[in-house]
Amino acid sequence: MKARVHVMLKNGVLDPQGEAVRHALGSMGFDGVNGVRQGKVIELDLAETDEAEARKTVTDMCEKLLANTVIESYSVELG
Amino acid sequence: MKARVHVMLKNGVLDPQGEAVRHALGSMGFDGVNGVRQGKVIELDLAETDEAEARKTVTDMCEKLLANTVIESYSVELG
C-alpha cells in the first residue's frame, strides 16, 4: 500500500523557503502571488495492506520521525 | 485561488533523502517499508481566480523555477 505524507510548517511559523520562492517569483515577473508555503512530501511504499493499520503506522512514523510536531503539521493520505 | 505543486525526483534518480528516511524508519523498528521517496510541496496563494489561467501560470512557474525538469517531475493541483 502506498502512503503519502505532507509535512508543512504550522501557520504562524516563519517559512523562509516559502518567502524566498515568493520573492523569486515576483522578481521573475509572476505577479499576484499573495503567499507561498513550502513543505515536504514523503511517499512511502508499505508492505501493509490493511488501510486502518497502515494509517496507524504512518501516523506513528510522523509523530516519531517525519514531522517535528512543535512547528510542523502533517497529513496522511493512503491509496 | 490556492494551488499546490508537488515536485518529486523522477523515477530512476537516486533519492538520498528518501533512503535516509527509509533507513531511519527501519532502525526505529518500522518494518515493511519497501521504499521511500521524498519531495517538495509548494502551496501558492494566487490572486488569479480563473482556473485555466491559474494552471497555465503555475505550470510556467514550475518549468522556470519550482522544478528542475531534468531530474524532477511536478504535478499541479488547484482548488
Backbone of each chain as nested JSON, in Angstrom:
{
  "chains": [
    {"id": "A", "residues": [
      {"number": 1, "name": "MET", "atoms": {"N": [0.835, -1.195, 0.0], "CA": [0.0, 0.0, 0.0], "C": [0.875, 1.252, 0.0]}},
      {"number": 2, "name": "LYS", "atoms": {"N": [0.437, 2.231, -0.806], "CA": [1.187, 3.483, -0.881], "C": [0.611, 4.48, 0.12]}},
      {"number": 3, "name": "ALA", "atoms": {"N": [1.484, 5.248, 0.73], "CA": [1.038, 6.324, 1.615], "C": [1.774, 7.592, 1.228]}},
      {"number": 4, "name": "ARG", "atoms": {"N": [1.093, 8.695, 1.339], "CA": [1.712, 9.993, 1.055], "C": [1.517, 10.885, 2.277]}},
      {"number": 5, "name": "VAL", "atoms": {"N": [2.607, 11.422, 2.763], "CA": [2.568, 12.291, 3.941], "C": [2.972, 13.698, 3.527]}},
      {"number": 6, "name": "HIS", "atoms": {"N": [2.172, 14.663, 3.916], "CA": [2.538, 16.07, 3.733], "C": [2.965, 16.638, 5.075]}},
      {"number": 7, "name": "VAL", "atoms": {"N": [4.097, 17.275, 5.097], "CA": [4.57, 17.94, 6.311], "C": [4.764, 19.415, 5.981]}},
      {"number": 8, "name": "MET", "atoms": {"N": [3.999, 20.256, 6.654], "CA": [4.076, 21.705, 6.423], "C": [4.382, 22.403, 7.741]}},
      {"number": 9, "name": "LEU", "atoms": {"N": [5.06, 23.53, 7.641], "CA": [5.214, 24.372, 8.825], "C": [3.839, 24.861, 9.249]}},
      {"number": 10, "name": "LYS", "atoms": {"N": [3.599, 24.906, 10.561], "CA": [2.31, 25.393, 11.051], "C": [2.118, 26.858, 10.7]}},
      {"number": 11, "name": "ASN", "atoms": {"N": [0.865, 27.263, 10.598], "CA": [0.58, 28.681, 10.39], "C": [1.168, 29.479, 11.544]}},
      {"number": 12, "name": "GLY", "atoms": {"N": [1.79, 30.591, 11.206], "CA": [2.393, 31.412, 12.234], "C": [3.874, 31.153, 12.391]}},
      {"number": 13, "name": "VAL", "atoms": {"N": [4.336, 30.01, 11.88], "CA": [5.775, 29.731, 11.914], "C": [6.386, 30.31, 10.644]}},
      {"number": 14, "name": "LEU", "atoms": {"N": [7.407, 31.104, 10.8], "CA": [8.051, 31.747, 9.662], "C": [8.598, 30.701, 8.691]}},
      {"number": 15, "name": "ASP", "atoms": {"N": [8.339, 30.903, 7.401], "CA": [8.753, 29.936, 6.383], "C": [9.702, 30.632, 5.401]}},
      {"number": 16, "name": "PRO", "atoms": {"N": [10.994, 30.677, 5.714], "CA": [11.937, 31.41, 4.862], "C": [12.061, 30.828, 3.454]}},
      {"number": 17, "name": "GLN", "atoms": {"N": [11.93, 29.504, 3.326], "CA": [11.977, 28.884, 1.997], "C": [10.835, 29.389, 1.133]}},
      {"number": 18, "name": "GLY", "atoms": {"N": [9.636, 29.386, 1.729], "CA": [8.464, 29.87, 1.005], "C": [8.609, 31.34, 0.633]}},
      {"number": 19, "name": "GLU", "atoms": {"N": [9.133, 32.124, 1.567], "CA": [9.34, 33.551, 1.297], "C": [10.332, 33.756, 0.157]}},
      {"number": 20, "name": "ALA", "atoms": {"N": [11.375, 32.937, 0.144], "CA": [12.382, 33.035, -0.924], "C": [11.752, 32.717, -2.282]}},
      {"number": 21, "name": "VAL", "atoms": {"N": [10.894, 31.709, -2.307], "CA": [10.211, 31.344, -3.559], "C": [9.29, 32.487, -3.998]}},
      {"number": 22, "name": "ARG", "atoms": {"N": [8.555, 33.048, -3.056], "CA": [7.637, 34.144, -3.381], "C": [8.415, 35.328, -3.963]}},
      {"number": 23, "name": "HIS", "atoms": {"N": [9.528, 35.623, -3.333], "CA": [10.349, 36.734, -3.79], "C": [10.915, 36.46, -5.188]}},
      {"number": 24, "name": "ALA", "atoms": {"N": [11.388, 35.255, -5.391], "CA": [11.95, 34.883, -6.698], "C": [10.881, 34.957, -7.786]}},
      {"number": 25, "name": "LEU", "atoms": {"N": [9.683, 34.464, -7.477], "CA": [8.588, 34.52, -8.463], "C": [8.279, 35.97, -8.823]}},
      {"number": 26, "name": "GLY", "atoms": {"N": [8.244, 36.826, -7.795], "CA": [7.974, 38.242, -8.035], "C": [9.012, 38.869, -8.946]}},
      {"number": 27, "name": "SER", "atoms": {"N": [10.282, 38.547, -8.699], "CA": [11.343, 39.17, -9.496], "C": [11.401, 38.576, -10.905]}},
      {"number": 28, "name": "MET", "atoms": {"N": [10.75, 37.43, -11.101], "CA": [10.677, 36.846, -12.451], "C": [9.441, 37.333, -13.212]}},
      {"number": 29, "name": "GLY", "atoms": {"N": [8.665, 38.199, -12.578], "CA": [7.524, 38.782, -13.293], "C": [6.198, 38.086, -13.022]}},
      {"number": 30, "name": "PHE", "atoms": {"N": [6.178, 37.11, -12.116], "CA": [4.899, 36.478, -11.762], "C": [4.221, 37.33, -10.697]}},
      {"number": 31, "name": "ASP", "atoms": {"N": [3.241, 38.091, -11.115], "CA": [2.529, 38.947, -10.165], "C": [1.349, 38.179, -9.558]}},
      {"number": 32, "name": "GLY", "atoms": {"N": [0.781, 38.765, -8.537], "CA": [-0.436, 38.184, -7.967], "C": [-0.194, 36.929, -7.155]}},
      {"number": 33, "name": "VAL", "atoms": {"N": [1.03, 36.79, -6.603], "CA": [1.289, 35.668, -5.691], "C": [1.232, 36.238, -4.276]}},
      {"number": 34, "name": "ASN", "atoms": {"N": [0.157, 35.915, -3.571], "CA": [-0.048, 36.508, -2.244], "C": [0.754, 35.812, -1.151]}},
      {"number": 35, "name": "GLY", "atoms": {"N": [1.013, 34.537, -1.351], "CA": [1.759, 33.82, -0.329], "C": [2.25, 32.495, -0.845]}},
      {"number": 36, "name": "VAL", "atoms": {"N": [3.357, 32.037, -0.292], "CA": [3.914, 30.733, -0.66], "C": [4.353, 30.032, 0.618]}},
      {"number": 37, "name": "ARG", "atoms": {"N": [3.969, 28.784, 0.756], "CA": [4.458, 27.969, 1.868], "C": [5.102, 26.735, 1.253]}},
      {"number": 38, "name": "GLN", "atoms": {"N": [6.272, 26.377, 1.739], "CA": [6.919, 25.18, 1.205], "C": [7.017, 24.116, 2.282]}},
      {"number": 39, "name": "GLY", "atoms": {"N": [6.73, 22.902, 1.895], "CA": [6.81, 21.79, 2.834], "C": [7.412, 20.572, 2.178]}},
      {"number": 40, "name": "LYS", "atoms": {"N": [7.3, 19.454, 2.881], "CA": [7.857, 18.204, 2.381], "C": [6.729, 17.252, 2.04]}},
      {"number": 41, "name": "VAL", "atoms": {"N": [6.964, 16.416, 1.042], "CA": [6.055, 15.31, 0.793], "C": [6.881, 14.03, 0.812]}},
      {"number": 42, "name": "ILE", "atoms": {"N": [6.382, 13.045, 1.53], "CA": [7.1, 11.785, 1.679], "C": [6.19, 10.666, 1.196]}},
      {"number": 43, "name": "GLU", "atoms": {"N": [6.634, 9.95, 0.178], "CA": [5.848, 8.834, -0.352], "C": [6.439, 7.535, 0.161]}},
      {"number": 44, "name": "LEU", "atoms": {"N": [5.59, 6.756, 0.789], "CA": [6.027, 5.501, 1.39], "C": [5.372, 4.333, 0.674]}},
      {"number": 45, "name": "ASP", "atoms": {"N": [6.164, 3.315, 0.413], "CA": [5.634, 2.076, -0.163], "C": [5.666, 1.033, 0.949]}},
      {"number": 46, "name": "LEU", "atoms": {"N": [4.478, 0.694, 1.448], "CA": [4.382, -0.172, 2.624], "C": [3.946, -1.585, 2.26]}},
      {"number": 47, "name": "ALA", "atoms": {"N": [4.475, -2.562, 3.002], "CA": [4.058, -3.947, 2.802], "C": [2.63, -4.165, 3.347]}},
      {"number": 48, "name": "GLU", "atoms": {"N": [2.269, -3.403, 4.366], "CA": [0.937, -3.494, 4.998], "C": [-0.169, -3.29, 3.965]}},
      {"number": 49, "name": "THR", "atoms": {"N": [-1.214, -4.107, 4.032], "CA": [-2.314, -3.972, 3.078], "C": [-3.606, -3.472, 3.722]}},
      {"number": 50, "name": "ASP", "atoms": {"N": [-3.684, -3.564, 5.054], "CA": [-4.878, -3.1, 5.754], "C": [-4.804, -1.581, 5.954]}},
      {"number": 51, "name": "GLU", "atoms": {"N": [-5.841, -0.863, 5.496], "CA": [-5.773, 0.591, 5.492], "C": [-5.699, 1.188, 6.899]}},
      {"number": 52, "name": "ALA", "atoms": {"N": [-6.522, 0.673, 7.799], "CA": [-6.551, 1.216, 9.164], "C": [-5.205, 1.011, 9.851]}},
      {"number": 53, "name": "GLU", "atoms": {"N": [-4.651, -0.163, 9.639], "CA": [-3.352, -0.494, 10.252], "C": [-2.248, 0.39, 9.662]}},
      {"number": 54, "name": "ALA", "atoms": {"N": [-2.303, 0.576, 8.334], "CA": [-1.3, 1.408, 7.655], "C": [-1.382, 2.846, 8.153]}},
      {"number": 55, "name": "ARG", "atoms": {"N": [-2.611, 3.344, 8.315], "CA": [-2.776, 4.73, 8.783], "C": [-2.181, 4.895, 10.178]}},
      {"number": 56, "name": "LYS", "atoms": {"N": [-2.421, 3.891, 11.016], "CA": [-1.898, 3.93, 12.379], "C": [-0.367, 3.956, 12.356]}},
      {"number": 57, "name": "THR", "atoms": {"N": [0.22, 3.094, 11.546], "CA": [1.681, 3.012, 11.468], "C": [2.269, 4.32, 10.946]}},
      {"number": 58, "name": "VAL", "atoms": {"N": [1.665, 4.854, 9.883], "CA": [2.221, 6.071, 9.275], "C": [2.078, 7.259, 10.224]}},
      {"number": 59, "name": "THR", "atoms": {"N": [0.96, 7.33, 10.939], "CA": [0.783, 8.398, 11.931], "C": [1.868, 8.305, 12.999]}},
      {"number": 60, "name": "ASP", "atoms": {"N": [2.164, 7.081, 13.406], "CA": [3.22, 6.845, 14.389], "C": [4.576, 7.304, 13.838]}},
      {"number": 61, "name": "MET", "atoms": {"N": [4.831, 6.987, 12.547], "CA": [6.08, 7.427, 11.896], "C": [6.189, 8.957, 11.894]}},
      {"number": 62, "name": "CYS", "atoms": {"N": [5.046, 9.61, 11.634], "CA": [5.039, 11.077, 11.595], "C": [5.375, 11.651, 12.96]}},
      {"number": 63, "name": "GLU", "atoms": {"N": [4.732, 11.101, 13.987], "CA": [4.939, 11.611, 15.34], "C": [6.378, 11.417, 15.795]}},
      {"number": 64, "name": "LYS", "atoms": {"N": [6.975, 10.296, 15.373], "CA": [8.295, 9.952, 15.9], "C": [9.447, 10.437, 15.039]}},
      {"number": 65, "name": "LEU", "atoms": {"N": [9.23, 10.557, 13.726], "CA": [10.363, 10.882, 12.848], "C": [10.063, 11.934, 11.785]}},
      {"number": 66, "name": "LEU", "atoms": {"N": [8.955, 11.762, 11.077], "CA": [8.797, 12.524, 9.833], "C": [8.493, 14.001, 10.059]}},
      {"number": 67, "name": "ALA", "atoms": {"N": [7.78, 14.309, 11.137], "CA": [7.434, 15.703, 11.403], "C": [7.964, 16.127, 12.769]}},
      {"number": 68, "name": "ASN", "atoms": {"N": [8.313, 17.374, 12.861], "CA": [8.617, 17.988, 14.156], "C": [7.319, 18.661, 14.593]}},
      {"number": 69, "name": "THR", "atoms": {"N": [6.578, 17.982, 15.457], "CA": [5.208, 18.422, 15.747], "C": [5.139, 19.72, 16.548]}},
      {"number": 70, "name": "VAL", "atoms": {"N": [6.284, 20.208, 17.005], "CA": [6.287, 21.511, 17.671], "C": [5.992, 22.618, 16.649]}},
      {"number": 71, "name": "ILE", "atoms": {"N": [6.593, 22.495, 15.482], "CA": [6.453, 23.564, 14.483], "C": [5.81, 23.098, 13.181]}},
      {"number": 72, "name": "GLU", "atoms": {"N": [5.621, 21.786, 13.022], "CA": [5.099, 21.275, 11.752], "C": [3.8, 20.501, 11.964]}},
      {"number": 73, "name": "SER", "atoms": {"N": [2.924, 20.599, 10.973], "CA": [1.728, 19.773, 10.978], "C": [1.863, 18.76, 9.841]}},
      {"number": 74, "name": "TYR", "atoms": {"N": [1.145, 17.652, 9.951], "CA": [1.254, 16.633, 8.9], "C": [-0.125, 16.108, 8.548]}},
      {"number": 75, "name": "SER", "atoms": {"N": [-0.225, 15.573, 7.339], "CA": [-1.451, 14.879, 6.95], "C": [-1.057, 13.62, 6.189]}},
      {"number": 76, "name": "VAL", "atoms": {"N": [-1.869, 12.594, 6.339], "CA": [-1.578, 11.282, 5.757], "C": [-2.657, 10.933, 4.745]}},
      {"number": 77, "name": "GLU", "atoms": {"N": [-2.252, 10.558, 3.541], "CA": [-3.182, 10.059, 2.519], "C": [-2.766, 8.63, 2.174]}},
      {"number": 78, "name": "LEU", "atoms": {"N": [-3.745, 7.751, 2.088], "CA": [-3.432, 6.368, 1.705], "C": [-4.087, 6.042, 0.374]}},
      {"number": 79, "name": "GLY", "atoms": {"N": [-3.512, 5.095, -0.328], "CA": [-4.15, 4.69, -1.59], "C": [-3.165, 4.162, -2.58]}}
    ]},
    {"id": "B", "residues": [
      {"number": 1, "name": "MET", "atoms": {"N": [-7.091, 32.106, -5.499], "CA": [-7.133, 30.655, -5.724], "C": [-5.865, 30.0, -5.172]}},
      {"number": 2, "name": "LYS", "atoms": {"N": [-6.084, 28.857, -4.524], "CA": [-4.938, 28.132, -3.96], "C": [-4.422, 27.11, -4.979]}},
      {"number": 3, "name": "ALA", "atoms": {"N": [-3.127, 26.948, -5.027], "CA": [-2.528, 25.922, -5.879], "C": [-1.53, 25.135, -5.056]}},
      {"number": 4, "name": "ARG", "atoms": {"N": [-1.464, 23.859, -5.327], "CA": [-0.494, 23.018, -4.626], "C": [0.339, 22.303, -5.683]}},
      {"number": 5, "name": "VAL", "atoms": {"N": [1.644, 22.439, -5.566], "CA": [2.565, 21.816, -6.522], "C": [3.371, 20.744, -5.802]}},
      {"number": 6, "name": "HIS", "atoms": {"N": [3.408, 19.564, -6.386], "CA": [4.297, 18.512, -5.882], "C": [5.494, 18.397, -6.801]}},
      {"number": 7, "name": "VAL", "atoms": {"N": [6.669, 18.4, -6.231], "CA": [7.886, 18.208, -7.024], "C": [8.605, 16.987, -6.466]}},
      {"number": 8, "name": "MET", "atoms": {"N": [8.737, 15.969, -7.298], "CA": [9.405, 14.734, -6.872], "C": [10.559, 14.438, -7.818]}},
      {"number": 9, "name": "LEU", "atoms": {"N": [11.592, 13.795, -7.286], "CA": [12.648, 13.292, -8.161], "C": [12.04, 12.25, -9.09]}},
      {"number": 10, "name": "LYS", "atoms": {"N": [12.473, 12.252, -10.357], "CA": [11.957, 11.263, -11.303], "C": [12.383, 9.864, -10.89]}},
      {"number": 11, "name": "ASN", "atoms": {"N": [11.59, 8.884, -11.311], "CA": [11.984, 7.504, -11.071], "C": [13.331, 7.245, -11.731]}},
      {"number": 12, "name": "GLY", "atoms": {"N": [14.18, 6.554, -11.012], "CA": [15.496, 6.268, -11.557], "C": [16.556, 7.236, -11.062]}},
      {"number": 13, "name": "VAL", "atoms": {"N": [16.102, 8.378, -10.552], "CA": [17.062, 9.33, -9.975], "C": [17.233, 8.977, -8.501]}},
      {"number": 14, "name": "LEU", "atoms": {"N": [18.47, 8.802, -8.095], "CA": [18.76, 8.421, -6.712], "C": [18.224, 9.472, -5.742]}},
      {"number": 15, "name": "ASP", "atoms": {"N": [17.551, 9.009, -4.695], "CA": [16.934, 9.916, -3.725], "C": [17.554, 9.656, -2.349]}},
      {"number": 16, "name": "PRO", "atoms": {"N": [18.677, 10.29, -2.05], "CA": [19.364, 10.008, -0.784], "C": [18.551, 10.401, 0.446]}},
      {"number": 17, "name": "GLN", "atoms": {"N": [17.741, 11.465, 0.343], "CA": [16.883, 11.852, 1.471], "C": [15.888, 10.746, 1.783]}},
      {"number": 18, "name": "GLY", "atoms": {"N": [15.247, 10.245, 0.724], "CA": [14.284, 9.159, 0.896], "C": [14.939, 7.922, 1.48]}},
      {"number": 19, "name": "GLU", "atoms": {"N": [16.14, 7.618, 0.996], "CA": [16.874, 6.447, 1.508], "C": [17.214, 6.621, 2.986]}},
      {"number": 20, "name": "ALA", "atoms": {"N": [17.591, 7.84, 3.358], "CA": [17.918, 8.116, 4.764], "C": [16.692, 7.91, 5.652]}},
      {"number": 21, "name": "VAL", "atoms": {"N": [15.527, 8.357, 5.163], "CA": [14.29, 8.178, 5.924], "C": [13.959, 6.681, 6.048]}},
      {"number": 22, "name": "ARG", "atoms": {"N": [14.114, 5.963, 4.947], "CA": [13.815, 4.522, 4.962], "C": [14.707, 3.816, 5.981]}},
      {"number": 23, "name": "HIS", "atoms": {"N": [15.974, 4.176, 5.968], "CA": [16.931, 3.556, 6.875], "C": [16.599, 3.899, 8.323]}},
      {"number": 24, "name": "ALA", "atoms": {"N": [16.258, 5.171, 8.559], "CA": [15.921, 5.594, 9.924], "C": [14.67, 4.872, 10.418]}},
      {"number": 25, "name": "LEU", "atoms": {"N": [13.663, 4.742, 9.539], "CA": [12.432, 4.039, 9.944], "C": [12.757, 2.585, 10.308]}},
      {"number": 26, "name": "GLY", "atoms": {"N": [13.606, 1.96, 9.486], "CA": [13.995, 0.568, 9.754], "C": [14.678, 0.435, 11.106]}},
      {"number": 27, "name": "SER", "atoms": {"N": [15.575, 1.348, 11.401], "CA": [16.32, 1.241, 12.656], "C": [15.451, 1.606, 13.857]}},
      {"number": 28, "name": "MET", "atoms": {"N": [14.296, 2.255, 13.596], "CA": [13.368, 2.558, 14.693], "C": [12.344, 1.439, 14.88]}},
      {"number": 29, "name": "GLY", "atoms": {"N": [12.459, 0.387, 14.092], "CA": [11.579, -0.772, 14.271], "C": [10.364, -0.784, 13.361]}},
      {"number": 30, "name": "PHE", "atoms": {"N": [10.273, 0.16, 12.43], "CA": [9.171, 0.129, 11.466], "C": [9.554, -0.816, 10.318]}},
      {"number": 31, "name": "ASP", "atoms": {"N": [8.999, -2.013, 10.354], "CA": [9.318, -2.974, 9.298], "C": [8.333, -2.814, 8.135]}},
      {"number": 32, "name": "GLY", "atoms": {"N": [8.633, -3.456, 7.054], "CA": [7.702, -3.481, 5.932], "C": [7.632, -2.177, 5.168]}},
      {"number": 33, "name": "VAL", "atoms": {"N": [8.708, -1.401, 5.211], "CA": [8.767, -0.194, 4.376], "C": [9.632, -0.528, 3.168]}},
      {"number": 34, "name": "ASN", "atoms": {"N": [8.974, -0.69, 2.022], "CA": [9.704, -1.139, 0.829], "C": [10.45, -0.007, 0.134]}},
      {"number": 35, "name": "GLY", "atoms": {"N": [9.944, 1.191, 0.278], "CA": [10.618, 2.294, -0.396], "C": [10.091, 3.624, 0.103]}},
      {"number": 36, "name": "VAL", "atoms": {"N": [10.949, 4.624, 0.061], "CA": [10.555, 5.982, 0.464], "C": [11.113, 6.964, -0.565]}},
      {"number": 37, "name": "ARG", "atoms": {"N": [10.282, 7.882, -1.002], "CA": [10.733, 8.968, -1.87], "C": [10.341, 10.271, -1.194]}},
      {"number": 38, "name": "GLN", "atoms": {"N": [11.259, 11.196, -1.165], "CA": [10.921, 12.471, -0.548], "C": [10.954, 13.591, -1.586]}},
      {"number": 39, "name": "GLY", "atoms": {"N": [9.973, 14.435, -1.522], "CA": [9.913, 15.547, -2.455], "C": [9.462, 16.813, -1.76]}},
      {"number": 40, "name": "LYS", "atoms": {"N": [9.141, 17.801, -2.577], "CA": [8.72, 19.099, -2.048], "C": [7.256, 19.324, -2.369]}},
      {"number": 41, "name": "VAL", "atoms": {"N": [6.592, 20.043, -1.49], "CA": [5.25, 20.519, -1.803], "C": [5.249, 22.033, -1.614]}},
      {"number": 42, "name": "ILE", "atoms": {"N": [4.724, 22.715, -2.593], "CA": [4.708, 24.178, -2.557], "C": [3.27, 24.633, -2.681]}},
      {"number": 43, "name": "GLU", "atoms": {"N": [2.788, 25.351, -1.672], "CA": [1.42, 25.866, -1.68], "C": [1.44, 27.339, -2.033]}},
      {"number": 44, "name": "LEU", "atoms": {"N": [0.717, 27.682, -3.074], "CA": [0.698, 29.06, -3.563], "C": [-0.686, 29.644, -3.36]}},
      {"number": 45, "name": "ASP", "atoms": {"N": [-0.713, 30.876, -2.913], "CA": [-1.97, 31.61, -2.787], "C": [-1.969, 32.667, -3.887]}},
      {"number": 46, "name": "LEU", "atoms": {"N": [-2.792, 32.448, -4.903], "CA": [-2.766, 33.296, -6.095], "C": [-3.952, 34.251, -6.136]}},
      {"number": 47, "name": "ALA", "atoms": {"N": [-3.708, 35.437, -6.676], "CA": [-4.788, 36.411, -6.861], "C": [-5.708, 35.962, -8.011]}},
      {"number": 48, "name": "GLU", "atoms": {"N": [-5.15, 35.254, -8.981], "CA": [-5.905, 34.76, -10.145], "C": [-7.103, 33.911, -9.702]}},
      {"number": 49, "name": "THR", "atoms": {"N": [-8.262, 34.137, -10.339], "CA": [-9.438, 33.342, -9.964], "C": [-9.866, 32.37, -11.066]}},
      {"number": 50, "name": "ASP", "atoms": {"N": [-9.368, 32.568, -12.281], "CA": [-9.725, 31.667, -13.379], "C": [-8.835, 30.425, -13.327]}},
      {"number": 51, "name": "GLU", "atoms": {"N": [-9.467, 29.249, -13.284], "CA": [-8.717, 28.016, -13.071], "C": [-7.742, 27.708, -14.212]}},
      {"number": 52, "name": "ALA", "atoms": {"N": [-8.217, 27.87, -15.447], "CA": [-7.363, 27.564, -16.603], "C": [-6.139, 28.483, -16.634]}},
      {"number": 53, "name": "GLU", "atoms": {"N": [-6.392, 29.746, -16.338], "CA": [-5.304, 30.737, -16.351], "C": [-4.316, 30.442, -15.217]}},
      {"number": 54, "name": "ALA", "atoms": {"N": [-4.86, 30.09, -14.046], "CA": [-4.011, 29.783, -12.9], "C": [-3.147, 28.555, -13.192]}},
      {"number": 55, "name": "ARG", "atoms": {"N": [-3.73, 27.553, -13.836], "CA": [-2.973, 26.335, -14.147], "C": [-1.824, 26.659, -15.103]}},
      {"number": 56, "name": "LYS", "atoms": {"N": [-2.116, 27.507, -16.064], "CA": [-1.094, 27.895, -17.047], "C": [0.053, 28.628, -16.341]}},
      {"number": 57, "name": "THR", "atoms": {"N": [-0.303, 29.552, -15.465], "CA": [0.714, 30.328, -14.743], "C": [1.566, 29.426, -13.855]}},
      {"number": 58, "name": "VAL", "atoms": {"N": [0.896, 28.535, -13.116], "CA": [1.635, 27.689, -12.175], "C": [2.542, 26.716, -12.933]}},
      {"number": 59, "name": "THR", "atoms": {"N": [2.057, 26.192, -14.062], "CA": [2.893, 25.302, -14.879], "C": [4.139, 26.051, -15.353]}},
      {"number": 60, "name": "ASP", "atoms": {"N": [3.938, 27.286, -15.731], "CA": [5.049, 28.138, -16.156], "C": [6.044, 28.345, -15.001]}},
      {"number": 61, "name": "MET", "atoms": {"N": [5.517, 28.578, -13.79], "CA": [6.373, 28.731, -12.602], "C": [7.202, 27.466, -12.364]}},
      {"number": 62, "name": "CYS", "atoms": {"N": [6.555, 26.305, -12.542], "CA": [7.246, 25.026, -12.334], "C": [8.382, 24.873, -13.33]}},
      {"number": 63, "name": "GLU", "atoms": {"N": [8.091, 25.156, -14.597], "CA": [9.091, 24.988, -15.651], "C": [10.28, 25.922, -15.44]}},
      {"number": 64, "name": "LYS", "atoms": {"N": [9.992, 27.127, -14.939], "CA": [11.051, 28.142, -14.853], "C": [11.761, 28.18, -13.505]}},
      {"number": 65, "name": "LEU", "atoms": {"N": [11.083, 27.798, -12.434], "CA": [11.699, 27.955, -11.107], "C": [11.517, 26.775, -10.166]}},
      {"number": 66, "name": "LEU", "atoms": {"N": [10.275, 26.302, -10.051], "CA": [9.975, 25.406, -8.925], "C": [10.57, 24.015, -9.08]}},
      {"number": 67, "name": "ALA", "atoms": {"N": [10.674, 23.541, -10.324], "CA": [11.208, 22.195, -10.545], "C": [12.417, 22.252, -11.461]}},
      {"number": 68, "name": "ASN", "atoms": {"N": [13.339, 21.351, -11.22], "CA": [14.435, 21.131, -12.159], "C": [13.994, 19.973, -13.05]}},
      {"number": 69, "name": "THR", "atoms": {"N": [13.492, 20.302, -14.231], "CA": [12.811, 19.279, -15.044], "C": [13.759, 18.228, -15.626]}},
      {"number": 70, "name": "VAL", "atoms": {"N": [15.053, 18.422, -15.456], "CA": [15.993, 17.379, -15.881], "C": [15.856, 16.156, -14.97]}},
      {"number": 71, "name": "ILE", "atoms": {"N": [15.712, 16.408, -13.677], "CA": [15.693, 15.294, -12.721], "C": [14.404, 15.223, -11.905]}},
      {"number": 72, "name": "GLU", "atoms": {"N": [13.553, 16.238, -12.027], "CA": [12.344, 16.264, -11.193], "C": [11.076, 16.317, -12.052]}},
      {"number": 73, "name": "SER", "atoms": {"N": [10.049, 15.699, -11.558], "CA": [8.734, 15.828, -12.191], "C": [7.833, 16.616, -11.25]}},
      {"number": 74, "name": "TYR", "atoms": {"N": [6.803, 17.23, -11.807], "CA": [5.919, 18.024, -10.957], "C": [4.466, 17.762, -11.325]}},
      {"number": 75, "name": "SER", "atoms": {"N": [3.594, 18.036, -10.375], "CA": [2.161, 17.988, -10.66], "C": [1.505, 19.176, -9.968]}},
      {"number": 76, "name": "VAL", "atoms": {"N": [0.451, 19.67, -10.586], "CA": [-0.229, 20.878, -10.102], "C": [-1.667, 20.522, -9.737]}},
      {"number": 77, "name": "GLU", "atoms": {"N": [-2.065, 20.899, -8.53], "CA": [-3.467, 20.753, -8.094], "C": [-4.006, 22.137, -7.793]}},
      {"number": 78, "name": "LEU", "atoms": {"N": [-5.201, 22.412, -8.254], "CA": [-5.823, 23.703, -7.955], "C": [-7.073, 23.51, -7.104]}},
      {"number": 79, "name": "GLY", "atoms": {"N": [-7.405, 24.536, -6.348], "CA": [-8.662, 24.438, -5.597], "C": [-8.582, 25.116, -4.251]}}
    ]}
  ]
}
